[in-house]
Amino acid sequence: MRNIKVVVGYDGSDYSGFQYQPNARTIQGELERVLGLIVKEKVTVYGSGRTDAGVHAEGQVINFRTEGSIPIDKLCIAANSLLPPSIVAVEASEVDADFHARYSAKSRLYVYDIGNRDMPSALESRYCWHVSRPLDVEAMKESAKSLVGIHDFYSFACAGRDDGSPVRELMEMAVERRGEHVIVTMRANAFLRSMARIIVGTLVQVGLGTRPGSDVERILQARDRRLAGKTAPAHGLCLKEVQY
């Protein structure tokens, strides 16, 4: 039995998230359909993260097991000839039998793009959250420092959507302005559902001056989702990289 790892990119705009749903179009569903055709058997795809509806990826990692004999250097070519243009198999490799895209991962890197300008951009509307009022990036950056480290992120998770401990390690956190965009970068060992987007929504409130930067640490300690900001829109978020 071969265990195959594939790095995948996708525009999540027209999908109901990564995870398979019987009556909806999903990334996992499309990958299982196409890979099954290629190896001529039913396959189960495991992803490094179950991105929500509308979230994008450049470096999602999947793995699947197969008895199929297709050469590994032909797999991406074959997959991309059958996948919709919004999903691309970037590279493939054979890995050890115990490799699992989700459980073997050491960290995930997410990037959130905020378009901070008076008027929205028609060409960027699927890939960034338009915030028209100027953002105080320095205030956002300073308040974000309290999130770095090992913490209980219950306040920054979608209630009732995760099993197990809400403790995660946020290894890196950066907020920077790039022209008319404010980019929020987060690397963690794992993310709770909607955690990245709730963090961004809260930081934007700090940047707009509607809540003090000191609130972020208070919210973290309170373990109360009601205290955090609104969940930022899905289309600004992209899974950039998974490290093993």
C-alpha positions as CSV (number, residue, x, y, z in Angstrom):
1,M,0.0,0.0,0.0
2,R,1.4,3.4,-1.0
3,N,1.0,6.5,1.1
4,I,1.1,9.6,-1.1
5,K,1.4,13.2,0.1
6,V,0.2,16.0,-2.1
7,V,0.5,19.8,-1.7
8,V,-2.6,21.5,-2.9
9,G,-3.7,25.0,-3.6
10,Y,-7.3,26.2,-4.1
11,D,-9.6,29.2,-4.4
12,G,-12.2,28.3,-1.7
13,S,-14.8,30.9,-2.9
14,D,-17.1,28.4,-4.5
15,Y,-16.7,25.5,-2.0
16,S,-18.4,24.6,1.2
17,G,-15.1,24.2,2.9
18,F,-12.5,21.5,2.8
19,Q,-14.3,18.7,4.6
20,Y,-16.5,16.3,2.6
21,Q,-20.3,16.9,2.8
22,P,-22.7,14.6,1.1
23,N,-24.8,17.4,-0.5
24,A,-22.3,20.1,-1.0
25,R,-19.3,20.8,-3.2
26,T,-16.1,20.6,-1.1
27,I,-12.3,20.4,-1.7
28,Q,-12.0,17.0,-0.2
29,G,-14.9,15.7,-2.3
30,E,-13.3,17.0,-5.5
31,L,-9.9,15.5,-4.6
32,E,-11.4,12.1,-3.7
33,R,-13.4,12.0,-6.9
34,V,-10.4,12.8,-9.1
35,L,-7.8,10.8,-7.3
36,G,-10.1,7.8,-7.3
37,L,-10.4,8.1,-11.1
38,I,-6.7,8.2,-11.5
39,V,-5.8,5.2,-9.3
40,K,-9.0,3.3,-10.2
41,E,-10.1,2.7,-6.6
42,K,-12.0,4.6,-3.9
43,V,-9.6,6.7,-1.9
44,T,-10.0,8.7,1.4
45,V,-8.2,12.0,1.5
46,Y,-6.8,13.4,4.8
47,G,-6.1,17.1,5.0
48,S,-3.7,19.0,7.3
49,G,-6.6,21.4,8.2
50,R,-10.3,21.6,7.5
51,T,-10.6,25.1,6.1
52,D,-14.0,26.7,6.3
53,A,-16.2,27.7,3.4
54,G,-14.6,30.5,1.4
55,V,-11.1,30.1,2.9
56,H,-8.2,29.7,0.4
57,A,-5.0,27.7,0.4
58,E,-1.6,27.8,-1.3
59,G,0.0,25.1,0.8
60,Q,-2.7,22.7,2.0
61,V,-1.3,19.2,2.5
62,I,-3.2,16.0,1.9
63,N,-2.4,12.3,2.0
64,F,-4.1,9.2,0.7
65,R,-3.3,5.5,0.5
66,T,-3.6,3.5,-2.7
67,E,-2.7,0.3,-4.4
68,G,-2.5,2.2,-7.7
69,S,0.6,2.2,-9.7
70,I,0.7,5.6,-11.3
71,P,4.2,7.1,-11.2
72,I,4.5,9.8,-8.6
73,D,5.9,12.3,-11.1
74,K,2.8,11.9,-13.2
75,L,0.2,12.3,-10.4
76,C,-0.1,16.0,-10.4
77,I,-0.3,16.2,-14.1
78,A,-3.0,13.7,-14.2
79,A,-4.9,15.3,-11.3
80,N,-4.8,18.8,-12.8
81,S,-6.2,17.6,-16.1
82,L,-9.3,16.5,-14.2
83,L,-9.6,18.9,-11.3
84,P,-11.5,22.2,-11.7
85,P,-9.2,25.2,-12.3
86,S,-9.8,26.4,-8.8
87,I,-8.0,23.4,-7.3
88,V,-4.4,22.6,-8.2
89,A,-2.1,19.7,-7.2
90,V,1.3,21.5,-6.7
91,E,3.6,18.6,-5.9
92,A,3.4,14.9,-4.9
93,S,5.7,12.5,-3.1
94,E,5.6,9.0,-1.6
95,V,5.9,9.1,2.2
96,D,6.3,6.6,5.1
97,A,3.2,4.5,6.0
98,D,2.8,6.4,9.3
99,F,2.6,9.9,7.8
100,H,-0.7,11.6,8.3
101,A,-1.3,15.1,6.8
102,R,-3.1,16.3,10.0
103,Y,-1.5,14.4,12.9
104,S,2.1,14.5,11.6
105,A,2.0,18.3,11.1
106,K,4.3,20.5,13.4
107,S,2.8,23.8,12.4
108,R,0.4,25.6,10.1
109,L,0.9,29.1,8.7
110,Y,-2.2,31.2,7.9
111,V,-2.2,34.7,6.4
112,Y,-5.1,37.1,6.5
113,D,-5.4,40.0,4.0
114,I,-7.2,43.2,4.9
115,G,-7.8,45.7,2.1
116,N,-7.5,49.0,4.0
117,R,-8.6,51.7,1.6
118,D,-11.6,54.0,0.9
119,M,-13.1,51.9,-1.8
120,P,-13.0,48.1,-2.3
121,S,-11.2,46.6,-5.2
122,A,-13.3,44.6,-7.6
123,L,-10.3,42.4,-8.5
124,E,-9.4,41.6,-4.9
125,S,-12.9,41.2,-3.5
126,R,-12.6,37.4,-3.3
127,Y,-9.3,37.4,-1.4
128,C,-9.3,40.2,1.1
129,W,-11.6,41.8,3.7
130,H,-12.3,45.4,2.8
131,V,-12.1,47.8,5.8
132,S,-12.5,51.4,4.7
133,R,-11.5,53.3,7.9
134,P,-7.8,53.6,8.5
135,L,-6.3,50.9,10.8
136,D,-3.7,51.7,13.5
137,V,-1.3,48.9,12.7
138,E,1.0,49.6,15.6
139,A,-1.8,49.2,18.1
140,M,-2.8,45.9,16.4
141,K,0.8,44.7,16.5
142,E,1.3,45.6,20.2
143,S,-2.0,44.0,21.3
144,A,-1.2,40.8,19.3
145,K,1.9,40.2,21.4
146,S,-0.1,38.8,24.2
147,L,-1.4,35.9,22.0
148,V,2.0,34.5,21.3
149,G,2.9,31.4,23.3
150,I,0.9,28.4,24.7
151,H,-2.5,29.5,25.8
152,D,-6.1,28.4,26.2
153,F,-7.7,30.0,23.1
154,Y,-11.3,29.2,24.0
155,S,-12.3,32.9,23.7
156,F,-11.1,32.9,20.1
157,A,-12.9,29.7,18.9
158,C,-16.2,29.1,17.3
159,A,-18.3,27.7,20.2
160,G,-19.1,24.0,20.1
161,R,-17.1,23.2,17.0
162,D,-14.0,21.6,18.5
163,D,-13.4,18.5,20.6
164,G,-10.6,18.2,23.1
165,S,-8.4,20.8,24.7
166,P,-8.6,24.4,23.5
167,V,-4.9,24.9,24.3
168,R,-2.7,25.8,21.3
169,E,0.7,27.2,20.8
170,L,0.8,30.3,18.7
171,M,4.4,30.4,17.6
172,E,4.5,33.5,15.4
173,M,2.2,36.5,15.1
174,A,2.8,39.5,12.9
175,V,0.8,42.5,11.7
176,E,2.2,44.7,9.0
177,R,1.1,47.3,6.5
178,R,1.9,46.6,2.8
179,G,0.6,49.6,0.9
180,E,-3.2,49.6,1.0
181,H,-3.2,46.2,2.7
182,V,-2.8,45.1,6.3
183,I,-1.4,41.5,6.5
184,V,-1.9,39.4,9.6
185,T,0.4,36.3,9.8
186,M,-0.1,33.5,12.3
187,R,1.8,30.3,12.8
188,A,0.6,27.7,15.3
189,N,0.9,24.0,16.1
190,A,-2.8,23.8,15.3
191,F,-5.8,26.2,15.1
192,L,-9.2,25.9,16.7
193,R,-12.2,26.3,14.3
194,S,-12.4,30.0,13.2
195,M,-9.6,30.9,15.6
196,A,-7.5,32.8,13.1
197,R,-10.6,34.7,11.9
198,I,-11.8,35.6,15.4
199,I,-8.3,36.9,16.3
200,V,-8.3,39.1,13.1
201,G,-11.8,40.4,13.9
202,T,-10.7,41.4,17.4
203,L,-7.4,43.0,16.2
204,V,-9.4,45.0,13.6
205,Q,-11.5,46.5,16.4
206,V,-8.3,47.5,18.2
207,G,-7.0,49.0,14.9
208,L,-10.2,51.0,14.5
209,G,-10.0,52.2,18.1
210,T,-13.3,50.7,19.1
211,R,-11.6,48.7,21.8
212,P,-8.4,49.2,23.7
213,G,-5.4,47.0,22.9
214,S,-5.3,45.8,26.5
215,D,-8.6,44.0,25.9
216,V,-6.9,41.2,23.9
217,E,-5.1,39.8,26.9
218,R,-8.2,40.2,29.0
219,I,-10.3,38.3,26.5
220,L,-7.7,35.5,26.3
221,Q,-7.7,35.0,30.1
222,A,-11.5,35.2,30.3
223,R,-12.2,32.1,28.2
224,D,-15.4,33.7,26.9
225,R,-16.1,33.8,23.2
226,R,-18.7,36.6,23.7
227,L,-15.9,39.0,24.7
228,A,-13.9,38.7,21.5
229,G,-14.6,40.5,18.2
230,K,-16.7,39.3,15.3
231,T,-15.4,36.6,13.1
232,A,-13.6,38.1,10.1
233,P,-14.9,37.0,6.7
234,A,-13.6,33.7,5.4
235,H,-12.4,35.1,2.0
236,G,-9.5,37.0,3.5
237,L,-7.8,33.9,4.9
238,C,-5.3,31.6,3.2
239,L,-3.5,28.5,4.5
240,K,0.0,29.2,3.2
241,E,2.2,26.5,4.6
242,V,2.3,23.3,6.7
243,Q,5.5,22.2,8.3
244,Y,6.4,18.6,9.2
